[in-house]
Amino acid sequence: MTETPRTPRSSGLRFEDCRLRPLGPDDEARTLAWRNQDRVRANMYSDHLIGADEHARWFAGSLSNPAAAYRIYEYQGRPMGFVSFTGIDRHNDRCSWAFYLGEADAPRGSGAAMELLALDQVFGDLGIGKLCCEVFAFNAAVVRLHKRFGFVEEGRLVRHARKDDQLQDVVLLARFADSWDADRPALMSTVFEGPPA
């Protein structure tokens, strides 16, 4: 791991109150509402307002796509956010991921909780060796969050995608499974209150 977590525990979240569950049929309207929020669209490649028909087509395909896994983050049983694992490539042992909090009133620390749970899923249940992501360079807080969880910067795509009529750089990051078991306990203690799970 390239960076030792130094953030003091301050969120008050408990591990047992947080979970990722598979995306289900009841999540269609919720995910459309989340995805169309300005604060979510601002950090996405595709930032147009998504119509109901477009979303319905995506949603129907998402539930049966063998190269993707979609999750809903819940806090105390309430849906709060979305996690996607896409481009699942068993031959090359890798996939990409993205996430966002859909609820503006999610408790402090929810982003870090989502990231830890996502790493548990991808390196555990999904059995993937390399997790990749792309983040707009202007989204420095998320780049820092990923690095806190052991992501390394693999490169930068310069003037790669247009946002608000300006071409923006994109940071390429990756995290590997081989050090996850060793890194996980220290990260757990910075994200969650109480004894480690």
N, C-alpha and C positions, 0 to 999 in steps of 0.2 A: 504494500500500500504506500502511496507516495506522500500522503499527508496524514499526520496523526490528529484525530479529532480532539479539539481543545474547547469546543463549545460546552459550557456548563449546562447541566440539566436544568431546564427552566419551563418546559412546556406543561408539565403535570400530566401528560398523557400516560395511560397505562396500556401495556401491550395487549392485555385481554379485551380492551375496549375497541381495538382497531383490527380490521381485517380486510382482505381482498377477496371478493367472491366473483364467480363468473358472471359476465353480462347475460341478462335474461330478457325475455319478451316484455316484461313490465318496465324495462329501462328505456324504451324507445323515445317516449316524449321527454323524459328527463334529460337524456343525453343530447337531444336536439336543443333544448332550452339552454343547457350548459354551454354547448359548443358555439351558440350564437351570441354569447355575452361578449361585449367589447373587450374586456380584460383577458378573455381566453383567446379570441381571434387575433389580438395584437401580437401574439407570440407564435402564431402558426404560419406555415407556408401558404396554405389556402385560407384566406381571411374574408372571403365573401360570406354574406348571410346565406345560410343553407335553407332551402325550402323543404316543405314536408315531403314532397315526392322524392327529391334527391336523397334526403335522409332515410326514407323508407327503403329505397333501393340499397343503400349502403348497409343499413341495419340488417336487412334480410340476408345479405351475403356474409355479413360479419359472423353470424351465428354458426355458419357451416364452413368457414374458411380454414382449411387445414394448415395454412402457413401463417396464421395469426391466432392470438389469444387476447381476449378483451376482458378487463376486470373493472369492477366497481369497488371503490374504497368506501367502507362504512366506518363510522365512529358511533359507538353505542347503538348499533343497529340502524343508524340513519345514513342513507347514501350521501356522500360528500364529494366524490371525485371519480375520475376515470383514468385507467391505465391501459395502454395498448402495447402489445408485443407483436411486431409485424416482421415480415420477411424471414420467418423461421426457416432456417436452412440447416437441416440435419447433416448434410454432407460436409459443409464447412463449419459446423458447430457454432453458429452465430445467429443473432437476430437483432432487431432495432427496437427501441422503445420510446414512448412519450407518455406524458401524464399531465393532468391539470386538476386543480380543485374547482369544482363546479359551484360550490356553496360559499358565498362571501363570508359567512359567519363560522366557517370551519375553525376549530380551536387552533391556537398557536402551536406550531410544531407539526401540523398535519402533513405538510409537504415532506418533511423528513421522515415521518412515519410511513407515508406512501412509498418513499424511495426504499426504505429498509424492507418493507413487505414485498416490494417488487423484486428486489435482489434475492430475497428468500425464494420467491416463486420461480424466477428464471433459472437460478442455479440449483434449486431443489426440484420442485415438481416438474418443471419443463426440461431440466437437465441440459441446459445450454452452457457452452464454455466461454462465449464472448458476447457481451451485451454492448451494443453501439447506440449512440444518439447524436443528433444534430441540434445545436442550439444557436439562435441568433446571438451574435457577439454583444449586441446591446443589452441582452438579458443576462447581465453579469451575475446577478444573484443566483440564477439557476446554474450557471457554469460553476460558481463557487460551491453550491450545494452538491453537485455531482462530484467535484474534486474531493470534497469532504468525505464522500462515500467511496473513495478509491478509484474514481474514473481518472484516466490519463488523457491528456490532449494529444490527439494523433495528427492534427493538422487543422488548417483553416481554408475554407473556400472563400476567396476574396471576391467581393461584389457579386455575390452568388444569387441573391433573391431580392426582388423588389418589395419594399414596404414603404407606404406613404410616398410614392414617387421617387424613392432613393434606393439604389442597390446596396444591400447590406451584406456584411461578412457573416459566415456561419462557422461555428466552432465544431469540430469533429471530436467526439470523446468516446472512450471505450473502457469497460470494466471486465476483468477476467475472473472466472470462477475459482481458479486454483488457490487464491489467497482469501476467499470469502470466509471459510470456517475460522481462520485465524483472526480476521478483522472484525467479525460480527460481534463478539462480546463487548468490545470497547465501544462500538457504534451503538449497540443496544443501550448502554448506560448513558449515552448522550441524548438519546431520543425518548426513552421511556422512563417513568418513575418505577421504583420497586425492583424486586429481584429479577435477573434476566430470565427470559423464557427459553 
